[in-house]
């Protein structure tokens, strides 16, 4: 690996984690399509292990920072971790059964699905809140003071079931799962947005570690892959700190709209390339 490629991967990690931690993600949803474009001839078993390993460092850095701000619900997070880890290991194991073209189609479809889902939910909430102002606690994205945890109750079975599904998809695609987990925390489990972002990073931390160990156990980590993990990890550690620091200064609605439009565009590009090649 030359110096130019090393610095490119550091920058990619910095941007991915800095942006990802703003919305409770490790940044792997940016890393996966980016690495697919950077290394077009490599199989899924060379992409997913790298992004999962790097996501661990991003989630760890972000969790420490959000924890200091008092924006993690540890009790609820521990319940969700059970499902995330189980689903993540199964998803990581299933990666070996996908070829490159199928993998790109799966990733592309996943990104487009998340994008359309969030755009639809946002549109529904705008219409709903226009007629009913009694749900400000579950939809507020800017007024939660740092360090204040809101009371919210969810059934453990619902939490574990939903986190298992997220964990499986995340392990299969090679991401942390934040882009899927945060909407579930907010819409289904009634977490305030700024608490959901911190809790999501805490929950995906053991999931990405379990997925990484599964890939290592399966022998997917060649020496060259570890050489990619190093510069990406350096970037995401710094990026996660920047993202958590600026998370309360940027309007959540603006971040989410740009994010999900970008995910949709990446998904379309991946599917188009998979169908053409």
PELIN-V869846 format. One record per backbone hydrogen bond with DSSP energy under -0.5 kcal/mol. CO is the residue of the C=O (numbers start at 1). NH is the residue of the N-H. If there is no record, write none. Layout:
CO|NH + CO|NH
This chain:
2|6 + 3|7 + 4|8 + 5|9 + 6|10 + 7|11 + 8|12 + 9|13 + 10|14 + 11|15 + 12|16 + 13|17 + 14|18 + 15|19 + 16|20 + 17|21 + 19|22 + 19|23 + 20|23 + 20|25 + 21|24 + 27|30 + 27|31 + 28|32 + 29|33 + 30|34 + 31|35 + 32|36 + 33|37 + 34|38 + 35|39 + 37|40 + 39|42 + 43|46 + 44|47 + 44|48 + 47|51 + 48|52 + 49|53 + 50|54 + 51|55 + 52|56 + 53|57 + 54|58 + 55|59 + 56|60 + 57|61 + 58|62 + 59|63 + 60|64 + 61|65 + 62|66 + 63|67 + 64|68 + 65|69 + 66|71 + 67|70 + 72|74 + 73|77 + 74|78 + 75|79 + 76|80 + 77|81 + 78|82 + 79|82 + 79|83 + 80|84 + 81|85 + 82|86 + 83|87 + 84|88 + 85|89 + 86|90 + 87|91 + 88|92 + 89|93 + 90|94 + 91|95 + 92|95 + 93|96 + 94|97 + 95|98 + 99|103 + 100|104 + 101|105 + 102|106 + 103|107 + 104|108 + 105|109 + 106|110 + 107|111 + 108|112 + 109|113 + 110|114 + 111|115 + 112|116 + 113|117 + 114|118 + 115|119 + 116|120 + 117|121 + 118|122 + 119|123 + 120|124 + 121|125 + 122|126 + 123|127 + 124|128 + 125|129 + 126|130 + 127|131 + 128|131 + 128|132 + 135|139 + 136|140 + 140|193 + 143|145 + 145|148 + 147|149 + 150|152 + 155|159 + 156|160 + 157|161 + 158|162 + 159|163 + 160|164 + 161|165 + 162|166 + 163|167 + 164|168 + 165|169 + 166|170 + 167|171 + 168|172 + 169|173 + 170|174 + 170|175 + 177|180 + 177|181 + 178|182 + 180|184 + 181|185 + 182|186 + 183|187 + 183|188 + 184|188 + 184|189 + 185|191 + 192|195 + 192|196 + 193|197 + 194|198 + 195|199 + 196|200 + 197|201 + 198|202 + 199|203 + 200|204 + 201|205 + 202|206 + 203|207 + 204|208 + 205|209 + 206|210 + 207|211 + 208|212 + 209|213 + 210|214 + 211|215 + 212|216 + 213|217 + 214|218 + 215|220 + 216|219 + 220|222 + 222|225 + 222|226 + 223|227 + 224|228 + 225|228 + 225|229 + 226|230 + 227|231 + 228|232 + 229|233 + 230|234 + 231|235 + 232|236 + 233|237 + 234|238 + 235|239 + 236|240 + 237|241 + 238|242 + 239|243 + 240|244 + 241|245 + 242|246 + 243|247 + 246|249 + 246|250 + 251|255 + 252|256 + 253|257 + 254|258 + 255|259 + 256|260 + 257|261 + 258|262 + 259|263 + 260|264 + 261|265 + 262|266 + 263|267 + 264|268 + 265|269 + 266|270 + 267|271 + 268|272 + 269|273 + 270|274 + 271|275 + 272|276 + 273|277
